């Protein structure tokens, strides 16, 4: 089962994804893509850590997401990736733009054949006004295209707003 959980900042998307992982009854590995490079991001990471059960595994990987998924996906296991847009940002900020294309293509190629349960969290950024800066517009475009491609490969897609899930594709929660 592949699930994509989308939502804006503080929409409850991570909390919902964590609940889906817990409800799976499977051993869970949390794959964190953030790079806590400042105090505010450190606070966010700390909140996420405090919420997670002690028996969940943790892998921190800001770039090579497909390789981590391929290495850890297995029948009877749940992998929770939080989040795709932070991963995309990490890649976008590299000087090597070919790496972004390679990692994105690797993720999209590996998703469908992966065994086990995969839950992907991402920020929905395309609901607001068109950003003024070139880099920000590129980020919003890339995130939108990534979400479309990932949603095609998932059996369930959920949009979370104000802590409330709206199932866009697949079975209910």
N, C-alpha and C positions, 0 to 999 in steps of 0.2 A: 504494500500500500504506500503510495506517495501522496503526501499532503503539502499544500502550499498555504501558509497562513499570512495574509497581508493585512496591513493596517498602518495608520499614521503614528506619529510619535505619541507615546503614552495611551495607545488605543486599547491595550490589553492583549495584543497579539502574542507576545512572549509568554504571558501567563496562560493563555489558551493553549499554546503549543506545548507548554510544560504539562498542562493537565491532560492533553491528548497522549503525550508520552507516558505519563503515569497510568492512565486508563488502559494503555495497551497491555499492561501486565508483563511486559518484556523487560529484560535488562536494558538500561538506557545509557547511551554515550552522548554527551552534550559536546557539540563541536562549535567552539566560539571563534568567530572571525575577527572580533574587535582587537584593536591595538590600543590599550589604555595609555595614551600619550600625554594626557593632562589630568588635572584634578577632577574635573567634571566627569570625564569618561571613567576614571577610576571609581567614582561614586556609583555610576551606573553598573559597572562590572560587579562591584561589591553587593549591590542589591540583587542582582541575578544570582550570585553565588549563595547568598543567604536563603534564597527561595528554593534552591535545588536540594533534593534529597542527598544525604551523604553517600548512598550507595551508587549514585550515578557516576559513570566515568566522565572524564573531561579531556578533550583534546583542543589545544589552542593552535589554530592554523589560519593566518591571515591571507594566504595566497593560493596554495596548492590544494584547493577544496576537493576537486575530483579525485586526486590521488588518495586523500584521506578517506573519502567515501568508499572508494574501491577497496582499500586496505581493511576497512572496519565493518562494512556491511555484511550481514550474515542472516540466514533464516533464524528466527527466534530472537532477533535483536532489534532495537529501535535506535536510530540515529536522529538526533535533533540538531539542526544547523541554525544558529542564530548569529548573524543574519546575512542574507544575500547582499543587501545594499551596502553594508559595511565592507564585505568582501569585495564588491564592485569598486567601492571608493578606494580601497587599498591598491587594487590593480590600476585604477585610473590615475593614481598619483605616482606610479612608477614612470621612469623615463622611457622604459622599453614598452611601447604601446602594442607591440606584437604579442607580448606576454598576456595582455588583457584578452586579446582575441583567442589565443591558444587555450588559456584557462577557461574562458567562457565556453568554447567549443568542446573542450574536454568534459566539462560539467554536463552540458546538454547531451553529449554522446553517452555518458555513463549512467544517467538517471534511470532510464527505463529498465535496463537489465539488472540493476542492483537487487540483490536478495534482501529480504527483511522489510522493516517499516522505516520509512524516511519521512521526517517532518522538516520542512524548510520554512523559515520565518523571513519576512522581508518588509521593508517600509514602502508603502504606496505613496509615491511622490508626485504622481501625475494628476492629482485632482485640483491643484491650485493654478495660479496664473503662470504664464510662461516666464521663466527666470530671465533676468537681463544679461547676466554674464555668459560668455561662450562656454566656459568649463561647466557651469551649473546646468546650462541647457543640454550639453552633451551628456552629463550625468543623468538627468531626468529622462532623456531619450534612451540611453543605454539601459537604465533600470526598467523602463516601460517595455522595451523589446525583450529584455531578459525575462520579465514576469510573464509575458505572452508565451514565450518558448517553454518556460518551466511549467506553466499552467497546462499547456498541451500534453506534457509528459506526466502529469499528476492525475490521480483518480479523484482527488478531492481538493477543492480550492475554497478557502474561507476568507471573507473580508471581515475584519473586526473593527467596530466603531463603538466608542464609549463603553468598552468592555463587553459588548454584545456581538456574537458571531452571526454572520449572514452567509449561509452556504451558497456559493456561486456555482459549484460543480460537484457532483457526486452525492454520496449518501450523507445524511445528517450526522450530527455529532452524537 
